[in-house]
């Protein structure tokens, strides 16, 4: 139980606090009540992200460039509406094995840009081919050759893919063209020569 002096002290403190609050709103000199100023609070605006360029878009959607996800992803996350965007769309379809859609996308570009689009497709599929999966990369590499006929690395991988499948006539066609375009005596040329020799022995 509180003693009376303590209760009186608490009451005085409360009254003093209330008086101070009222005093904030009371202009003693003019003896009028003053409304507090209205503060214009601006809403916090989150800046919109910068537009993503075509290569950035491809870096994000590449994980979806497969036969199951590619169509849905193209609808939900369309590429930038630029020629470069279309090139990466073609690359995504090619990685997904949708060679016809990739070809349609390249054909829709101006003729002068189609070889460049083929280069983008090649760069997308080259890591798989260099890792030894020529069979999987073969159709993509043949697409590249259709638009860039003297692309020697695409010729090599297209030929190696046909060789691994036992399609020797087409393998020979690609590999002989590779030998013409690529004159450096290194492992690539040695490998192509070995496949051509085995083709000749199989006849």
N, C-alpha and C positions, 0 to 999 in steps of 0.2 A: 504494500500500500504506500503510495507516494505521500510525502509530507506537503502541507499546504503551501509553504514557500516555493517548493519545487514546482508544483502545479502552476502557481502564479508566474513563475519564471518562464515556463514553457509557453503559457498563453501569451505572455508579452512578446516572446520571440516570434511566434506565429503572426501576431498582429503587426509586428514590425515588418515582417517579410511581405505580408499582404499590402501594407502601406507603401512599401517600396515598389511593388508591382504596379499599383495604381498610379504612383508618382511618375512612372515612366510614361504613362499616357496623359498626364495632367500638366498643362503649361501653367505654372504658378503665376508668372508675370501677367499673362492675359486672362487668367482664371477661366480657361475654356478647356474642354476635353479635346485632345488631339488624337486623331486616328493614326495608327502606325502606317508607315509608308508601304506601298504595295511593291513588292519585289517581282520583277519580271524574270521568272525562271525559265530559261530555254531548255527544251528537251535535249537529252543526250543522244546525239545522232551517231550511229555506227557507220563508218565510211564503207561504201560498197567496194568489194574487191576489184582489183584491176582486171580487165578482160584477159582471159587466158589465150596465149598464142597457140598455133597449131601443134607445135612440138610439145608444149606443156600439156595440151589436151591429150595427145597420144600417150605421153608418159603416164597419165592417169588411167586412161581406158585400156591400155595394153593388156592388163590382167583379165579383161573381159573379151579379148579378141579370140574367142573360141566358138565352136559351132553351136554351143548351147546358149551363150550369153550375148553374142554379137548383135543380133537384131534388136533385142531389148535395150541394150546399152546405147546403140545408135539413136534410138527413139528418145531415151531419157536424157542423154548427154550428147547432143549433136555437136559435131565439130564446128569450128569457126567457118563462117560462110565465105571462104576465100579459096583461091586455087590451091594454096598450101594445105588448107584444111581438107580439101578433096583428096590430095595426095596421101595424107595420113589415113583418111577413111579407106582408100584402096589398100593401104598397107594392113590395116586392121582386118579387112575382109580376107586378104590373102593369107594372113596368119591363121585365120579361122578356117581355111580350106575352101572359102567361098570365092573361088577363082573367077567365076562368071560375074559376080557382083563387083569384084575388084576391077575386072576388065571394063564393065559398064561405067564405072566411076572414072577410070582413066580416059575412056573414049569420050566422055562428056567434057573433058578439058580441051582447050585449044591445042591444035596439033603440035605447036612449038613447045608445049609444056609436058607432053606425054613421056618423053625420054627422062625428064627430070622426075616425074612421078614414078617411073620405073626404078630410078635410083633410090627413091625413098622406100619403095617396096623392098628392094634388095637389102638396104641397111637394116630393115626390120627383120628380115629372115636370115641374114648372114650368120648371126651367132649360132643358130641351130645347125646350120650346115657345117660351120667350122668345128662344131662339137662332135661331128661325125654322123649326124642324122640327115644324110643326103636324101634318103627316100622321102622323108616327110617334107623336106624343103624343095624337092624336085619340081612340083607344079608351080610353086612360087617363082623359082628360078627360070622356068620356061616362060612364064608371064613376063619376066624382066627382059628376057632375050627378044621376045616379040616386039618390044618397043625400043630396045637398045641392043641391036643385033651384034655389036662387037664388044659387048661387056664381057671381058674374058673370064672373070670369076663366076659370073652367072652361067656362062657356057660350060665351065668346068663342073660346077655343081649339078647342072642339068644333065650333063653327060654321065657323071658318076651315079646319079639317081637312076637313070635309065639302065646303066650297066648293072647296078645292084638288083634291078628288077628283071634282068635277063632280056631286056629289049635292046639287043645289040645294034640293029640298024640305026635307031635314033641315037643311041649312045655314041656310035661312031661319028654320026653327023655332028653332034655337039662337040665331041672331043677333038675332032680334026679342025673344027673352026677355032677351038681354044688354042691349039698348037700354032695356028697361023697368027692369032692375035697376041699370044704371049710367048715371047722369045727368050725369057730369062731361064737359064738352066738351073732350076732349083727343085725342091720337092714336089711342087705342083706339076711342073712339066714332066718330071720323072714318073709321077703317079699316072698322069694321063697317058704317057707313052706305054706304061705297063698294061693299062686297061686296053689300049688299042692292040697291043701284041696278043693279048688273050682273046680278043675278039677275032683277030686274024687266025689264031690257032683253032678256034671253035668252028671255023667254016669247013 
